[in-house]
Amino acid sequence: MQRTIVMDNMCGWPNLTQFPDGSLISSVFNHPSHGLAESEVDCYRSVDGGYTWHYHGTPAKHEPERNRMNVACGLAANGDFLVLAGGWDRRPKRKEDALPWSECNRLPAVVCRSNDQGKTFTTTAFNYSIPGNENVLVPYGDMFIVEGNRLACACYTCSKDMKFTKSYIVFSDDDGYTWTSHGVISEQNYHETALWFHDSLNGIAISRKNLIDYVDQFGTTDGGKTWTFQQRVTMAGVHPAHVTRLDSGFLLMTCGIRLKNNWGIGVCVSKDGGDSWSRMAGLCNFGQLSDGGYPATVQLSDGELLTHYYASGVPFHERYFVGQVKWQYSELF
């Protein structure tokens, strides 16, 4: 197991995308704060299995006094790299001058499309909202090719005071150019949902319960049009989740552990498609922190696992960074 810092002095919230040629993109928020200042998400690329990373491109540069910090990423059916990017207004140049979130507004998301693996992008409006819901959709997590040119992306809405959230899945039937329909995962105060589709009809959604901060699992058998509650997956303070399928067919869930004096990253595995999950194992421990987690994991062609996360610091490095763990399944399970 190898633990390293791969991007320094940035808050991160990393999203990992693996391309058919084995290259990787980590899409990371590039400012060392919890979204407090003008800033955006950058793409860093690795062509050597995560040993080195280099800046590659920026999906949507921020406008003055705004940021782009909430993203969902994935590949379209034609191979294009897509980033849906939300954000906030009233963001100053210096984080010390930031206004309270209650005095700021969420920005409508934009669709950023790249045909050169994240080096350059074209940007268009997302242009989708939930009928009867006045709040802006916030993209999150991994996008999925459900079938053909049908793409799916988890989004959520949040009230101005951040006390009420609703979790959705939004669909495109033209490879991400337009987004035209949605399904309700839960409107009972959930957000930051990790999706996984077994096939074009069956899938799971592991969603963070707002304010209480555990994750629950929902299931679909109709391609994401409708969802039903299945089970609670973690205790309070273990969130949010990321899900990927291993070469073995097992599902791997990676979570942030945000417990006082025991911050870190945990992983567990399902051998039955999400019907049950193993005991959680610790991947890394940050100790006493004020911010960190949000992991994402991919499996490399040689079977090795690569996990990215962010943290506000560790004892030997007391500022924001994006960390990486390269590890083997047999080391924890």
Backbone torsions as a table, in degrees:
resi	resn	phi	psi	omega
1	MET	NA	129.3	-177.9
2	GLN	-124.2	122.3	-179.7
3	ARG	-112.0	127.8	-178.8
4	THR	-142.0	163.6	169.5
5	ILE	-97.4	124.1	-174.2
6	VAL	-110.0	-26.3	172.9
7	MET	-135.8	125.3	-172.4
8	ASP	-106.8	153.1	172.9
9	ASN	62.4	41.9	174.8
10	MET	-150.8	148.9	-175.8
11	CYS	-73.8	-36.6	167.9
12	GLY	91.7	-85.3	-165.6
13	TRP	46.7	61.4	-167.9
14	PRO	-68.3	144.1	170.9
15	ASN	-123.0	125.1	-177.0
16	LEU	-101.9	133.9	175.1
17	THR	-127.8	130.8	178.5
18	GLN	-108.6	129.9	-178.3
19	PHE	-95.1	160.2	-177.8
20	PRO	-56.6	-27.8	179.6
21	ASP	-83.1	2.6	178.7
22	GLY	92.7	-11.6	177.9
23	SER	-69.2	157.7	-174.8
24	LEU	-125.6	145.4	169.6
25	ILE	-122.4	128.7	170.4
26	SER	-109.7	115.5	-179.1
27	SER	-94.9	117.7	-169.0
28	VAL	-133.6	142.1	173.6
29	PHE	-70.4	127.3	-164.0
30	ASN	-96.8	16.4	-179.5
31	HIS	-117.6	143.2	-179.8
32	PRO	-82.4	56.8	176.0
33	SER	-155.5	169.4	179.6
34	HIS	-84.5	55.7	177.1
35	GLY	76.4	25.1	-170.6
36	LEU	-85.2	-17.0	-172.7
37	ALA	-127.9	171.2	171.4
38	GLU	-54.3	131.2	-175.9
39	SER	176.7	-179.4	-179.2
40	GLU	-159.5	-177.1	177.1
41	VAL	-95.4	133.5	174.2
42	ASP	-111.3	156.6	175.6
43	CYS	-105.8	125.6	173.9
44	TYR	-110.3	139.0	-172.6
45	ARG	-117.9	142.9	172.1
46	SER	-127.6	134.9	176.9
47	VAL	-117.2	10.8	-178.0
48	ASP	-129.1	36.1	176.2
49	GLY	71.4	25.4	175.9
50	GLY	90.5	4.3	178.3
51	TYR	-70.9	-36.7	176.1
52	THR	-133.2	149.7	179.4
53	TRP	-132.5	142.2	-179.9
54	HIS	-137.6	144.6	175.8
55	TYR	-56.2	137.4	-175.8
56	HIS	-124.5	-39.7	-178.1
57	GLY	-176.5	171.6	179.6
58	THR	-128.5	115.9	-177.4
59	PRO	-60.4	-49.0	-176.8
60	ALA	-144.5	106.1	178.4
61	LYS	-68.5	143.8	-177.9
62	HIS	-71.3	150.6	170.6
63	GLU	-89.5	165.4	179.2
64	PRO	-55.2	133.9	178.1
65	GLU	61.2	30.9	176.4
66	ARG	-140.0	164.0	171.2
67	ASN	-137.0	166.1	171.8
68	ARG	-125.6	107.8	-170.3
69	MET	-133.3	-18.6	-178.4
70	ASN	-104.2	115.5	-174.5
71	VAL	-132.5	154.1	163.4
72	ALA	-124.1	141.8	-173.7
73	CYS	-135.6	154.6	175.8
74	GLY	171.4	178.2	179.9
75	LEU	-99.7	137.6	172.0
76	ALA	-79.7	168.3	-178.9
77	ALA	-62.9	-29.7	179.9
78	ASN	-84.4	2.4	178.5
79	GLY	96.1	-7.9	177.3
80	ASP	-63.7	149.6	175.0
81	PHE	-95.3	124.6	-176.9
82	LEU	-113.6	139.1	172.5
83	VAL	-131.4	119.3	169.7
84	LEU	-93.7	123.1	-171.7
85	ALA	-125.1	120.2	171.3
86	GLY	-99.7	-167.6	179.6
87	GLY	170.1	-161.1	-174.5
88	TRP	-138.0	153.3	170.7
89	ASP	-97.2	179.8	177.2
90	ARG	55.4	42.3	176.2
91	ARG	-103.4	122.0	-176.0
92	PRO	-80.2	174.2	175.5
93	LYS	-70.6	-33.7	179.8
94	ARG	-110.1	134.1	-178.2
95	LYS	-63.0	-26.7	-179.6
96	GLU	-65.0	-19.3	-178.5
97	ASP	-97.8	9.2	-174.8
98	ALA	-65.6	138.6	174.1
99	LEU	-80.3	160.2	173.1
100	PRO	-59.1	147.8	-180.0
101	TRP	-56.6	-32.1	-178.2
102	SER	-64.8	-17.2	178.9
103	GLU	-99.9	6.9	-179.6
104	CYS	-117.4	167.2	-177.9
105	ASN	-127.5	143.4	174.8
106	ARG	-73.0	142.5	178.3
107	LEU	-89.8	142.4	171.4
108	PRO	-58.4	141.9	-177.7
109	ALA	-69.8	156.5	172.3
110	VAL	-120.7	153.8	177.6
111	VAL	-101.2	118.8	-179.3
112	CYS	-109.2	125.6	-174.0
113	ARG	-123.6	132.0	179.7
114	SER	-127.6	133.4	174.7
115	ASN	-107.1	12.6	177.3
116	ASP	-129.2	39.1	174.3
117	GLN	59.7	38.7	170.9
118	GLY	92.3	12.4	178.3
119	LYS	-84.0	-46.0	177.1
120	THR	-129.4	154.4	-175.5
121	PHE	-137.8	149.1	162.3
122	THR	-106.2	146.9	-172.9
123	THR	-126.6	130.8	176.0
124	THR	-132.8	164.9	179.4
125	ALA	-71.6	144.5	176.4
126	PHE	-69.4	-46.2	171.5
127	ASN	56.8	45.3	171.4
128	TYR	-139.9	140.7	176.4
129	SER	-143.3	162.4	-179.4
130	ILE	-89.5	120.9	178.9
131	PRO	-54.5	130.6	179.5
132	GLY	83.8	-3.1	178.9
133	ASN	-115.9	113.2	-174.5
134	GLU	-78.5	-9.4	-175.4
135	ASN	-86.7	148.6	-177.3
136	VAL	-71.2	139.3	175.1
137	LEU	-72.9	133.0	179.1
138	VAL	-110.1	116.9	179.7
139	PRO	-72.6	150.6	-178.7
140	TYR	-154.6	138.0	166.6
141	GLY	84.8	-147.7	-176.0
142	ASP	-97.7	136.7	170.1
143	MET	-84.0	152.9	-177.7
144	PHE	-128.7	143.7	166.1
145	ILE	-86.7	110.3	-178.2
146	VAL	-77.2	-48.9	179.2
147	GLU	-170.9	134.0	179.9
148	GLY	58.5	-126.6	178.0
149	ASN	-95.4	12.2	-179.8
150	ARG	-85.9	118.2	179.5
151	LEU	-110.1	152.8	177.7
152	ALA	-130.3	143.6	179.4
153	CYS	-143.2	132.6	174.5
154	ALA	-76.7	136.8	175.6
155	CYS	-139.6	162.8	174.1
156	TYR	-143.8	162.1	171.2
157	THR	-118.0	156.5	-175.3
158	CYS	-142.1	134.0	178.0
159	SER	-67.3	163.0	-176.9
160	LYS	-56.9	-37.8	-179.4
161	ASP	-86.8	2.3	177.5
162	MET	65.4	16.5	-178.8
163	LYS	-92.1	-15.5	-175.6
164	PHE	-132.2	123.6	-178.5
165	THR	-128.7	155.8	178.2
166	LYS	-137.5	137.7	-172.9
167	SER	-110.8	131.7	-175.9
168	TYR	-134.0	166.7	167.4
169	ILE	-123.8	130.8	-175.3
170	VAL	-114.3	141.5	-172.6
171	PHE	-118.6	146.9	168.8
172	SER	-123.0	137.8	177.2
173	ASP	-108.7	10.1	179.0
174	ASP	-131.9	39.8	174.7
175	ASP	66.6	30.9	172.9
176	GLY	92.2	3.1	178.4
177	TYR	-73.7	-40.6	174.8
178	THR	-132.1	150.5	-180.0
179	TRP	-120.4	121.0	-162.6
180	THR	-130.7	-4.2	-179.9
181	SER	-153.5	170.1	-178.6
182	HIS	-153.1	164.5	168.5
183	GLY	-124.7	153.7	178.8
184	VAL	-94.7	116.3	172.6
185	ILE	-77.1	-55.5	172.1
186	SER	-164.6	135.8	174.3
187	GLU	-103.2	18.4	-177.2
188	GLN	-104.6	53.4	171.6
189	ASN	70.6	49.9	173.0
190	TYR	-120.9	156.4	176.7
191	HIS	-162.2	-177.5	178.2
192	GLU	44.9	72.6	-172.5
193	THR	-101.8	133.5	172.0
194	ALA	-95.5	123.7	179.9
195	LEU	-98.7	149.0	164.8
196	TRP	-148.2	127.7	175.6
197	PHE	-108.1	124.8	174.6
198	HIS	-73.9	-35.7	179.7
199	ASP	-158.5	-165.6	-174.6
200	SER	-71.5	-13.1	-178.2
201	LEU	-114.6	-37.6	-169.0
202	ASN	-106.7	132.7	179.6
203	GLY	-162.9	174.8	177.1
204	ILE	-129.2	156.3	174.9
205	ALA	-133.5	124.4	179.7
206	ILE	-111.1	111.5	-163.7
207	SER	-120.7	141.3	-179.6
208	ARG	-79.9	129.1	175.2
209	LYS	-79.5	120.7	-176.4
210	ASN	-63.0	142.2	176.2
211	LEU	73.4	-41.2	179.9
212	ILE	-85.4	-36.3	168.6
213	ASP	70.8	43.6	159.9
214	TYR	-109.3	177.3	175.5
215	VAL	-119.4	139.3	176.1
216	ASP	-114.6	156.7	-178.5
217	GLN	-112.2	135.1	175.7
218	PHE	-120.3	156.0	-179.2
219	GLY	-130.4	153.3	175.9
220	THR	-131.4	147.0	173.9
221	THR	-124.5	9.0	-179.0
222	ASP	-128.7	33.9	176.1
223	GLY	76.0	17.5	176.9
224	GLY	97.4	2.6	178.7
225	LYS	-68.5	-40.2	177.9
226	THR	-132.4	153.1	-177.4
227	TRP	-136.7	147.3	176.0
228	THR	-128.6	146.3	177.6
229	PHE	-64.3	136.5	178.0
230	GLN	-113.9	-50.0	-175.8
231	GLN	-170.1	155.7	167.4
232	ARG	-81.2	139.8	-173.9
233	VAL	-110.1	-35.5	-177.8
234	THR	-131.7	168.6	172.4
235	MET	-83.2	167.8	176.9
236	ALA	-59.2	137.1	179.9
237	GLY	95.1	-4.0	177.7
238	VAL	-113.8	102.2	-169.8
239	HIS	-176.7	166.6	-21.1
240	PRO	-79.3	178.9	-174.2
241	ALA	-105.7	156.5	166.7
242	HIS	-132.6	140.0	-176.9
243	VAL	-125.7	136.4	172.1
244	THR	-142.7	158.2	178.1
245	ARG	-100.9	132.9	179.1
246	LEU	-85.5	165.8	178.9
247	ASP	-59.3	-26.3	178.9
248	SER	-72.3	-13.2	-173.4
249	GLY	95.0	-12.2	176.8
250	PHE	-70.2	152.8	171.5
251	LEU	-95.9	135.2	176.2
252	LEU	-110.5	125.1	175.6
253	MET	-110.0	126.8	177.6
254	THR	-111.6	135.2	-176.5
255	CYS	-134.2	151.5	166.6
256	GLY	-78.7	136.1	173.7
257	ILE	-104.3	112.0	-172.7
258	ARG	-119.6	61.7	-179.4
259	LEU	-109.6	138.1	-176.7
260	LYS	-54.1	130.0	-179.7
261	ASN	67.9	8.1	-178.8
262	ASN	-147.7	46.0	179.3
263	TRP	-74.1	146.1	178.1
264	GLY	172.9	-157.1	-179.7
265	ILE	-126.3	132.4	177.7
266	GLY	-121.2	155.0	179.1
267	VAL	-136.1	147.7	171.5
268	CYS	-144.2	168.1	-171.8
269	VAL	-132.4	147.3	172.5
270	SER	-119.6	128.7	178.8
271	LYS	-99.8	3.3	-176.6
272	ASP	-131.5	35.7	174.2
273	GLY	71.6	20.1	179.0
274	GLY	99.5	1.1	176.5
275	ASP	-65.4	-34.4	177.0
276	SER	-145.8	158.2	-178.2
277	TRP	-129.0	147.5	179.7
278	SER	-72.9	171.5	169.1
279	ARG	-60.9	142.8	-178.8
280	MET	-75.4	139.8	176.0
281	ALA	-113.0	148.6	-178.7
282	GLY	-86.1	127.1	178.5
283	LEU	-92.9	-40.1	174.6
284	CYS	-159.1	157.7	-175.6
285	ASN	-129.0	129.7	-179.2
286	PHE	-97.6	-14.2	-176.3
287	GLY	76.3	-126.5	-177.0
288	GLN	-94.2	114.3	-178.1
289	LEU	-136.2	171.1	172.4
290	SER	-116.0	-6.9	-175.4
291	ASP	-166.1	139.6	176.7
292	GLY	161.2	167.3	177.5
293	GLY	121.9	-132.9	179.0
294	TYR	48.8	58.7	-176.9
295	PRO	-79.3	160.0	171.6
296	ALA	-143.0	143.8	-174.5
297	THR	-134.1	140.8	169.8
298	VAL	-129.2	157.2	174.0
299	GLN	-105.7	128.3	-178.4
300	LEU	-80.9	170.0	-174.2
301	SER	-63.4	-25.1	179.4
302	ASP	-90.2	6.6	178.7
303	GLY	94.3	-14.1	179.5
304	GLU	-67.3	147.5	178.3
305	LEU	-102.3	143.2	-179.2
306	LEU	-130.1	121.5	-177.5
307	THR	-119.6	132.9	171.2
308	HIS	-110.7	148.6	177.0
309	TYR	-152.7	174.9	172.8
310	TYR	-126.8	159.6	177.2
311	ALA	-152.8	152.4	178.5
312	SER	-83.0	-2.1	176.8
313	GLY	148.8	160.2	171.1
314	VAL	-132.2	168.6	-173.5
315	PRO	-53.1	-32.2	-177.9
316	PHE	-96.2	1.7	-176.4
317	HIS	-155.1	87.9	-167.5
318	GLU	-93.8	59.5	169.9
319	ARG	-159.5	167.6	-176.5
320	TYR	-59.7	144.1	174.9
321	PHE	-157.6	163.1	168.1
322	VAL	-102.7	121.7	-179.1
323	GLY	-102.2	159.9	-179.3
324	GLN	-134.8	140.3	171.6
325	VAL	-124.8	123.4	171.3
326	LYS	-103.5	123.4	-170.3
327	TRP	-151.1	166.4	178.7
328	GLN	-109.3	143.4	177.9
329	TYR	-53.4	-39.9	-176.2
330	SER	-67.6	-14.3	179.3
331	GLU	-75.6	-20.4	-177.1
332	LEU	-122.5	-19.2	-174.7
333	PHE	-132.1	NA	NA
